[in-house]
Amino acid sequence: MPEEPAENISGGPDGGGIESAFEPSPDPATRAEAVVDRLGDIYWQKAYGGQDAFECLVRTVLSQNTSDVASQPAHDALMARYGEGGEEWEDDLAVSLADAVRDELAETIASAGLYNQKSKTLIRLADRIVEEYGGAEGFDEFVTGGDPAEVRSTLLDMKGVGPKTADCVLLFSGGRGGVFPVDTHVHRIARRMGLAPPDADHEGVRECLEQDVPPEKCGFGHTAMIQFGRDYCKARKPACLDDPEACPMADRCDQVGVYPDTGEVVDPREASDVAD
């Protein structure tokens, strides 16, 4: 199995955005903010916004249930074929994908996994965006200029778009502050560290983080927490299991569901110290 890339490329120059940094607070207002500040010192920092909304949606659909190392080549192949200058280009990416032959699109994005399902999703989304917004440009205007709550609600109404996908479009295209997308890494880490209740679902974790992390730091927190999950706070073998000092966040973590004494790791909601 190929290794994850060294940098999370969801944002920043390699993801179509711009690189930036933020200043950690000398006196964080919440524990979650303190965690994000420290992660910001460890990982590559980015600013958000500036990506084309439909291409961002495409990229995020391709990333569902897979890693950057698998989804990035699929995105590049799709853009080479259906994007500007590609053999299937029709002056607009949404129009190009709406008219795509599904089997050919599936073959093009095969490296992303679940390519049959994802090709159907992309064509269906492209059809709707062409019908409702006239194409990628009109959709981009809606995402970047519309009310964030309305944009999120509209995205969630699209079959194949879940909360994480909708929030990534708001964050990476719309540049919306206060949006903290929750993937499997963020969901696990926030509960394990005690930043959200052990039994919180993805939406519950999102609500906790967006409440406790300043709006301008949510994007940084999202990508840095993903990388932290890949490097240290892994699902089955977190770094603290063998050596508490191996984790740079050890003093900020409640270790919910992690038992170094026995070597056991369980989902936080299944932890023995969680009240029924």
Secondary structure by P-SEA (a helix, b strand, c coil): ccccccccccccccccbbbbccccccccccaaaaaaaaaaacccccccccccaaaaaaaaaaacccccccaaaaaaaaaaacccccccccccaaaaaaaccaaaaaaaaccccaaaaaaaaaaaaaaaaaaacccaaaaaaaaacccaaaaaaaaaacccccaaaaaaaaacccccccbbbbcaaaaaaaaaaccccccccaaaaaaaaaacccccaaaaaaaaaaaaaacccccccccccccccccccccccccccccccccccccccccccccc
